[in-house]
């Protein structure tokens, strides 16, 4: 158990819909990262927050957005969903803002029908 | 642009044999280097990391990796494979380039034969 929790574990929805994925980092970690893992694209870094502020941005679509709240939990919002958004979404956390070991949550499996 | 290349999407070894998983990276600045392992239906777990200092890094479960700057490589090895090592392995690079970004390789699935 990494100490990072993600909810829900599974999510099934339809194209065009909007969903919110939630992540609680390990106690004491200030950074939260979001990743998308799919068979065709592999593991893609989406975005990082550190202590409430956006720190680094990766291959995140404009239809996706994220935020980190004062209690350090984070949410990833996916809107106007397409079939290709079906993937495993991982959240990870680390102590510092850069170069630290990341602890991964168990992931949320999103299926878009 | 920074990138990570893992040679071989699948590697198969016999139990007790040497494990060698290859990782090469490209970066214009000194990177932090990581190897993660992913077991089925689980998140990633850190095996080992290189930040600075000694270039031979020892990790969990008997794995180690050597940072070779001249070859821009960070290959993962284990002297003797166990059945429990069967998993997917990811090499990752963290680079400070307008904010730290972590780039993962495509992954190498390790099969261990009895």
Interface residues (C-beta under 8 A of the other chain):
Chain A: X2 X4 X33 X35 X42 X43 X44 X45 X48 X55 X56 X57 X58 X90 X92 X97 X98 X99 X101 X102 X103 X104 X105 X106 X107
Chain B: X32 X34 X36 X42 X43 X44 X45 X46 X49 X51 X90 X94 X96 X98 X99 X100 X101 X102 X103 X104 X105 X106 X107
